Amino acid sequence: GDTGKTRVAIIDNVLVTAIVETTFDFTITGLATSTAINGTSTTGSTTATEIPFGVLTAGEIKTMAQQLNVTTNAINGFVVTVEQDDDLNSATGADIDGFTDGTYVDSPTAWVAPSNSISDENTWGHWGITTEDDDGGISGNDGLFDGAEIAANEFFGVTTTPRVIFAHDGPADNATPNVGSTTVGYQVEISPLQEAGDDYQTTLTYIATPTF
């Protein structure tokens, strides 16, 4: 029959804090000859810093590829774009224009040979890009691949305006296709009218941006 009284103090204002530092790594890796890329395969090898098409022959398609990898804990993922500083230019003033026939199409289009019109130098040779990535659920990616992978043997033009080639809407692990890894391919074809030159070149710039 004992009785007693007690008091209980409840403290509900203890703040718990933590910090998770940002991680973001982007790498480019060269790929070997005969690497599969969107319904075709590479005809030569690349490095992380060079895409050497070599000697071009009229009517012969040449294809090169690079692998892109991203590791990040950014909550909304990342976007990778590519742009060129100019057309594939020679010191003689000649150039190899963007796919197709200098129109730099911004929607994936089945590869076709340059139309080779004597009155239009834009049709004497062209080159373009393809990617095996889907858009990672991100809409409005330059209209290139909203919601699905680019179909086999489809390409678009490389321009001085950034084009989205790889994206994901959450953290990426550097390995999973369409999440942390993808392959991009570059393809060129010339006609018999393409001007001679032993120094055609351009510089590509990849820009990888995390999204928080």
TORKOL-4160 file (C-alpha; in steps of 0.2 Angstrom, whole numbers, padded with zeros to 4 digits, m for minus):
212
<pt num="1" X="0000" Y="0000" Z="0000"/>
<pt num="2" X="0015" Y="0012" Z="m0002"/>
<pt num="3" X="0012" Y="0028" Z="m0012"/>
<pt num="4" X="0023" Y="0041" Z="m0019"/>
<pt num="5" X="0025" Y="0055" Z="m0032"/>
<pt num="6" X="0038" Y="0057" Z="m0046"/>
<pt num="7" X="0042" Y="0070" Z="m0059"/>
<pt num="8" X="0048" Y="0067" Z="m0077"/>
<pt num="9" X="0057" Y="0081" Z="m0088"/>
<pt num="10" X="0055" Y="0078" Z="m0107"/>
<pt num="11" X="0067" Y="0089" Z="m0117"/>
<pt num="12" X="0062" Y="0089" Z="m0136"/>
<pt num="13" X="0074" Y="0103" Z="m0143"/>
<pt num="14" X="0090" Y="0093" Z="m0145"/>
<pt num="15" X="0097" Y="0098" Z="m0163"/>
<pt num="16" X="0106" Y="0084" Z="m0172"/>
<pt num="17" X="0116" Y="0090" Z="m0187"/>
<pt num="18" X="0127" Y="0082" Z="m0200"/>
<pt num="19" X="0136" Y="0086" Z="m0216"/>
<pt num="20" X="0139" Y="0075" Z="m0232"/>
<pt num="21" X="0152" Y="0083" Z="m0243"/>
<pt num="22" X="0149" Y="0084" Z="m0262"/>
<pt num="23" X="0157" Y="0071" Z="m0273"/>
<pt num="24" X="0158" Y="0074" Z="m0292"/>
<pt num="25" X="0170" Y="0065" Z="m0304"/>
<pt num="26" X="0169" Y="0065" Z="m0323"/>
<pt num="27" X="0180" Y="0054" Z="m0333"/>
<pt num="28" X="0183" Y="0051" Z="m0352"/>
<pt num="29" X="0191" Y="0035" Z="m0358"/>
<pt num="30" X="0196" Y="0030" Z="m0375"/>
<pt num="31" X="0189" Y="0015" Z="m0383"/>
<pt num="32" X="0196" Y="0002" Z="m0395"/>
<pt num="33" X="0192" Y="m0003" Z="m0413"/>
<pt num="34" X="0177" Y="m0014" Z="m0415"/>
<pt num="35" X="0168" Y="m0006" Z="m0400"/>
<pt num="36" X="0149" Y="m0008" Z="m0402"/>
<pt num="37" X="0140" Y="0009" Z="m0403"/>
<pt num="38" X="0121" Y="0012" Z="m0407"/>
<pt num="39" X="0120" Y="m0001" Z="m0421"/>
<pt num="40" X="0137" Y="0001" Z="m0428"/>
<pt num="41" X="0155" Y="m0002" Z="m0422"/>
<pt num="42" X="0171" Y="0009" Z="m0421"/>
<pt num="43" X="0183" Y="0008" Z="m0436"/>
<pt num="44" X="0198" Y="0015" Z="m0425"/>
<pt num="45" X="0203" Y="0018" Z="m0407"/>
<pt num="46" X="0203" Y="0034" Z="m0397"/>
<pt num="47" X="0211" Y="0040" Z="m0381"/>
<pt num="48" X="0203" Y="0052" Z="m0368"/>
<pt num="49" X="0210" Y="0067" Z="m0377"/>
<pt num="50" X="0211" Y="0062" Z="m0396"/>
<pt num="51" X="0199" Y="0056" Z="m0409"/>
<pt num="52" X="0210" Y="0052" Z="m0424"/>
<pt num="53" X="0199" Y="0048" Z="m0439"/>
<pt num="54" X="0215" Y="0047" Z="m0450"/>
<pt num="55" X="0214" Y="0047" Z="m0469"/>
<pt num="56" X="0197" Y="0049" Z="m0475"/>
<pt num="57" X="0191" Y="0041" Z="m0491"/>
<pt num="58" X="0176" Y="0046" Z="m0501"/>
<pt num="59" X="0161" Y="0034" Z="m0497"/>
<pt num="60" X="0170" Y="0026" Z="m0482"/>
<pt num="61" X="0162" Y="0029" Z="m0465"/>
<pt num="62" X="0173" Y="0031" Z="m0451"/>
<pt num="63" X="0167" Y="0029" Z="m0433"/>
<pt num="64" X="0176" Y="0033" Z="m0416"/>
<pt num="65" X="0169" Y="0032" Z="m0398"/>
<pt num="66" X="0173" Y="0037" Z="m0380"/>
<pt num="67" X="0166" Y="0031" Z="m0364"/>
<pt num="68" X="0160" Y="0044" Z="m0351"/>
<pt num="69" X="0158" Y="0040" Z="m0332"/>
<pt num="70" X="0151" Y="0051" Z="m0318"/>
<pt num="71" X="0151" Y="0048" Z="m0300"/>
<pt num="72" X="0141" Y="0060" Z="m0289"/>
<pt num="73" X="0129" Y="0061" Z="m0274"/>
<pt num="74" X="0120" Y="0077" Z="m0281"/>
<pt num="75" X="0102" Y="0074" Z="m0276"/>
<pt num="76" X="0096" Y="0079" Z="m0294"/>
<pt num="77" X="0110" Y="0071" Z="m0304"/>
<pt num="78" X="0120" Y="0079" Z="m0317"/>
<pt num="79" X="0120" Y="0084" Z="m0336"/>
<pt num="80" X="0135" Y="0082" Z="m0348"/>
<pt num="81" X="0136" Y="0092" Z="m0364"/>
<pt num="82" X="0148" Y="0093" Z="m0378"/>
<pt num="83" X="0152" Y="0107" Z="m0390"/>
<pt num="84" X="0165" Y="0111" Z="m0404"/>
<pt num="85" X="0175" Y="0126" Z="m0406"/>
<pt num="86" X="0172" Y="0126" Z="m0425"/>
<pt num="87" X="0169" Y="0114" Z="m0439"/>
<pt num="88" X="0183" Y="0102" Z="m0444"/>
<pt num="89" X="0194" Y="0115" Z="m0453"/>
<pt num="90" X="0209" Y="0114" Z="m0463"/>
<pt num="91" X="0222" Y="0129" Z="m0464"/>
<pt num="92" X="0217" Y="0130" Z="m0483"/>
<pt num="93" X="0200" Y="0136" Z="m0478"/>
<pt num="94" X="0191" Y="0120" Z="m0482"/>
<pt num="95" X="0179" Y="0112" Z="m0469"/>
<pt num="96" X="0169" Y="0096" Z="m0465"/>
<pt num="97" X="0152" Y="0102" Z="m0460"/>
<pt num="98" X="0140" Y="0096" Z="m0447"/>
<pt num="99" X="0128" Y="0081" Z="m0450"/>
<pt num="100" X="0118" Y="0082" Z="m0461"/>
<pt num="101" X="0125" Y="0092" Z="m0476"/>
<pt num="102" X="0129" Y="0107" Z="m0464"/>
<pt num="103" X="0112" Y="0108" Z="m0456"/>
<pt num="104" X="0118" Y="0102" Z="m0439"/>
<pt num="105" X="0102" Y="0093" Z="m0435"/>
<pt num="106" X="0097" Y="0093" Z="m0417"/>
<pt num="107" X="0086" Y="0078" Z="m0417"/>
<pt num="108" X="0093" Y="0060" Z="m0420"/>
<pt num="109" X="0092" Y="0056" Z="m0438"/>
<pt num="110" X="0097" Y="0040" Z="m0448"/>
<pt num="111" X="0115" Y="0042" Z="m0455"/>
<pt num="112" X="0115" Y="0046" Z="m0474"/>
<pt num="113" X="0130" Y="0050" Z="m0485"/>
<pt num="114" X="0134" Y="0068" Z="m0490"/>
<pt num="115" X="0123" Y="0073" Z="m0505"/>
<pt num="116" X="0139" Y="0079" Z="m0515"/>
<pt num="117" X="0131" Y="0094" Z="m0524"/>
<pt num="118" X="0145" Y="0103" Z="m0534"/>
<pt num="119" X="0136" Y="0119" Z="m0531"/>
<pt num="120" X="0136" Y="0117" Z="m0512"/>
<pt num="121" X="0152" Y="0114" Z="m0502"/>
<pt num="122" X="0141" Y="0110" Z="m0487"/>
<pt num="123" X="0137" Y="0094" Z="m0495"/>
<pt num="124" X="0154" Y="0087" Z="m0498"/>
<pt num="125" X="0157" Y="0080" Z="m0481"/>
<pt num="126" X="0149" Y="0079" Z="m0464"/>
<pt num="127" X="0152" Y="0072" Z="m0447"/>
<pt num="128" X="0140" Y="0069" Z="m0432"/>
<pt num="129" X="0138" Y="0062" Z="m0414"/>
<pt num="130" X="0127" Y="0048" Z="m0406"/>
<pt num="131" X="0125" Y="0043" Z="m0388"/>
<pt num="132" X="0119" Y="0027" Z="m0380"/>
<pt num="133" X="0112" Y="0036" Z="m0365"/>
<pt num="134" X="0094" Y="0039" Z="m0362"/>
<pt num="135" X="0089" Y="0055" Z="m0353"/>
<pt num="136" X="0088" Y="0049" Z="m0336"/>
<pt num="137" X="0070" Y="0055" Z="m0334"/>
<pt num="138" X="0075" Y="0073" Z="m0337"/>
<pt num="139" X="0064" Y="0081" Z="m0350"/>
<pt num="140" X="0069" Y="0095" Z="m0362"/>
<pt num="141" X="0087" Y="0089" Z="m0365"/>
<pt num="142" X="0088" Y="0099" Z="m0381"/>
<pt num="143" X="0075" Y="0089" Z="m0389"/>
<pt num="144" X="0088" Y="0075" Z="m0392"/>
<pt num="145" X="0082" Y="0060" Z="m0382"/>
<pt num="146" X="0068" Y="0063" Z="m0371"/>
<pt num="147" X="0063" Y="0047" Z="m0362"/>
<pt num="148" X="0072" Y="0034" Z="m0374"/>
<pt num="149" X="0088" Y="0029" Z="m0381"/>
<pt num="150" X="0093" Y="0035" Z="m0398"/>
<pt num="151" X="0089" Y="0022" Z="m0411"/>
<pt num="152" X="0102" Y="0012" Z="m0420"/>
<pt num="153" X="0113" Y="0022" Z="m0432"/>
<pt num="154" X="0105" Y="0039" Z="m0428"/>
<pt num="155" X="0116" Y="0054" Z="m0426"/>
<pt num="156" X="0114" Y="0073" Z="m0424"/>
<pt num="157" X="0126" Y="0088" Z="m0427"/>
<pt num="158" X="0140" Y="0094" Z="m0416"/>
<pt num="159" X="0139" Y="0113" Z="m0415"/>
<pt num="160" X="0147" Y="0127" Z="m0405"/>
<pt num="161" X="0131" Y="0127" Z="m0394"/>
<pt num="162" X="0132" Y="0114" Z="m0380"/>
<pt num="163" X="0122" Y="0098" Z="m0384"/>
<pt num="164" X="0116" Y="0086" Z="m0370"/>
<pt num="165" X="0123" Y="0069" Z="m0372"/>
<pt num="166" X="0122" Y="0061" Z="m0355"/>
<pt num="167" X="0111" Y="0065" Z="m0340"/>
<pt num="168" X="0103" Y="0057" Z="m0325"/>
<pt num="169" X="0091" Y="0063" Z="m0311"/>
<pt num="170" X="0099" Y="0056" Z="m0296"/>
<pt num="171" X="0116" Y="0050" Z="m0288"/>
<pt num="172" X="0127" Y="0041" Z="m0300"/>
<pt num="173" X="0139" Y="0026" Z="m0297"/>
<pt num="174" X="0152" Y="0028" Z="m0311"/>
<pt num="175" X="0146" Y="0011" Z="m0319"/>
<pt num="176" X="0128" Y="0008" Z="m0322"/>
<pt num="177" X="0123" Y="0011" Z="m0340"/>
<pt num="178" X="0112" Y="0027" Z="m0342"/>
<pt num="179" X="0116" Y="0031" Z="m0323"/>
<pt num="180" X="0135" Y="0032" Z="m0321"/>
<pt num="181" X="0141" Y="0027" Z="m0338"/>
<pt num="182" X="0138" Y="0029" Z="m0357"/>
<pt num="183" X="0146" Y="0028" Z="m0373"/>
<pt num="184" X="0147" Y="0042" Z="m0386"/>
<pt num="185" X="0151" Y="0040" Z="m0404"/>
<pt num="186" X="0158" Y="0051" Z="m0418"/>
<pt num="187" X="0156" Y="0047" Z="m0436"/>
<pt num="188" X="0162" Y="0055" Z="m0452"/>
<pt num="189" X="0160" Y="0053" Z="m0471"/>
<pt num="190" X="0166" Y="0063" Z="m0486"/>
<pt num="191" X="0161" Y="0063" Z="m0505"/>
<pt num="192" X="0174" Y="0064" Z="m0519"/>
<pt num="193" X="0172" Y="0083" Z="m0519"/>
<pt num="194" X="0179" Y="0086" Z="m0501"/>
<pt num="195" X="0194" Y="0097" Z="m0503"/>
<pt num="196" X="0211" Y="0090" Z="m0499"/>
<pt num="197" X="0219" Y="0094" Z="m0483"/>
<pt num="198" X="0231" Y="0085" Z="m0471"/>
<pt num="199" X="0227" Y="0096" Z="m0456"/>
<pt num="200" X="0208" Y="0095" Z="m0453"/>
<pt num="201" X="0204" Y="0098" Z="m0435"/>
<pt num="202" X="0192" Y="0104" Z="m0421"/>
<pt num="203" X="0192" Y="0104" Z="m0402"/>
<pt num="204" X="0178" Y="0097" Z="m0392"/>
<pt num="205" X="0173" Y="0103" Z="m0375"/>
<pt num="206" X="0164" Y="0092" Z="m0363"/>
<pt num="207" X="0155" Y="0101" Z="m0348"/>
<pt num="208" X="0149" Y="0090" Z="m0334"/>
<pt num="209" X="0137" Y="0099" Z="m0321"/>
<pt num="210" X="0130" Y="0092" Z="m0305"/>
<pt num="211" X="0112" Y="0097" Z="m0301"/>
<pt num="212" X="0107" Y="0100" Z="m0283"/>
